Amino acid sequence: MSELDEEWAQVLAEAERRARVAGRGDLVEYLRLRASNDKARSIGIEWLFETFTLLAGEANRAGAGVQIMKKSGHRFDVGNSTMVGELLTLKSGVRQLMIEAGWPRAPRDGVVPGNALACAHIRHFGRASANESLLLLRSREGIPQWHVIERTGTRTQLLEARVRLHFRRFLSTG
């Protein structure tokens, strides 16, 4: 969790405390939902980035020489909305794999499409056909799960095997 996210969690907790003292049950309920969604977003983004980072570590132990860079406060567009989050960039020679994930932080940023908690992109520099867009959704059990938006518009759960496929494409020369 970034410093900004930690500070935001503290602000929400204080707002919830004040709403409870003021007897604003409706506001308390909203703030609890907001905090729950923010936690699910953080967990989902952490899983996505950790999975790619672990694969880069495995490749580096085998001599791949993958550089890993992470940037907080990254902004990217999804439709007419702006997502704010993080960018993970993996570099190997001239090849780059960029994973960006986030959600709107202010009303002017818009909304997350598809009733999702967050959005992400997996982008292969120079190989646009390998790029994919993701939505973070809650499972029936309430667990945050990434789903790929397929070219047909359907959604498929993103599993580690698919992440590994992206990583293999990133390292391949063909």
Secondary structure, DSSP 8 states (H G I E B T S, - for coil): --HHHHHHHHHHHHHHHHHHHTT-HHHHHHHHHHHHHHHHHHHHHHHHHHHHHHHHHHHHHTT---EEEEEEEEEEEETTEEEEEEEEEEEETTEEEEEEEEE--SGGG---GGG-SEEEEEEETT-GGG-EEEEEEE-TTS-EEEEEE-TTS-EEE--HHHHHHHHHHHH---
